[in-house]
Amino acid sequence: MYEGVVQDLIDELGRLPGVGPKSAQRIAFHILQAEPEDVRRLADVLHEVKDKVKFCTICFNVSEETQCRICRDPRRDPTLLCCVEEYKDVVAIERTREFKGRYHVLGGAISPIDGIGPEQLHIRELMMRLADGTVTEVILATDPNLEGEATATYLTRMLSPMGLRVTRLASGLPVGGDLEYADEVTLGRAFAGRRSADDG
């Protein structure tokens, strides 16, 4: 335990996701040893990001404008909509350069243990987006865990009566992985999603 403001800094840093007590302490001491102008720049960026960044009114991705760049891009296919849990998932999918449609960020996943039900997510807004009939396929790209599966199952039940094509991201063995290290769920998914060897 340190005195006063140093301990306050460590405590605040420790509240960040993925930052444990030791990492928080290491970051705090890095900040203490940094040049004052570097620390000021960091503080300015933190203030600026809170002032300027908001959420897209259409898809709930992060944006500095009312609509994010993806929703504003006329080259994106409006008939394809990919549902993800968090805005960081949008970045992951965009890095693949495989998806040319638009997104809908749910803002989390259904998790009764954490008190998160469908009403806490942007599902109502999703249904409103789909009402005009522009979207023909909804791709459910939720995480392959218990909460992600529950969310995908719930959305499938909601979307099926609308006559839309509802698809789920394929999942299975990672490239370069060894069968002996794969967990049962991953291996089971790989078997369920197997395809013809002729498909390349």
Residue, then its C-alpha position, 0 to 999 in steps of 0.5 A: m500500500y502506498e500513500g495518498v494519490v499514488q495509491d489512488l492512481i493504482d486503484e483507478l488503474g486497477r479498475l480497468p479491464g485486464v489490469g491486475p494489481k501488479s500491472a496497475q502498479r507498474i503503469a502507475f510508476h511508469i506515469l510517475q517517471a514519465e515527462p510531465e508533457d507526456v502525462r498531460r498529453l495522456a490526460d488530454v486524450l482521455h478528456e477528449v475521448k470522453d467529450k467527442v466519442k459517442f455511439c452511432t445512432i444506427c448501429f451503436n458502434v463508436s463514432e465521433e459523428t452521429q453516424c459511424r463511417i460504416c453506416r455512412d459508407p454507400r459502398r456497404d451492402p445494406t442487405l447484409l447485417c452482422c450482429v456483434e456483442e461489442y464494438k471491438d468485435v466490429v474492428a476484429i471483423e473489419r480486419t479480415r476484409e471479408f465482410k462488406g455489409r453493415y453492423h449492429v452492436l448489441g452492447g453485450a450478451i444475455s447473461p442472467i447471472d450478471g442481470i443482463g437480459p434482452e431488454q438491456l441489449h440493443i435488440r429492440e433497435l435491431m428489430m426496428r432496423l429490420a422492419d423496412g425489409t432492406v436486410t435479407e440476411v442477419i449474421l450472428a457473430t456473437d462469442p462462442n461461449l455460453e452467453g454468446e450462444a444464449t444470445a444467438t439462440y434468442l435472436t434466432r427465435m426472434l428473427s426466424p418468423m421475419g423470413l430473413r436468412v439467419t446465419r451463424l459464424a462457422s467455428g471450429l479448429p484454429v489454423g495451425g492448432d493440434l487436435e489433442y489441445a482442442d476442447e470438446v466444444t471446439l472439436g464438436r463444432a468442427f465436426a458439426g461444421r465439416r464440409s466436403a474436401d472438394d470445397g478447398 
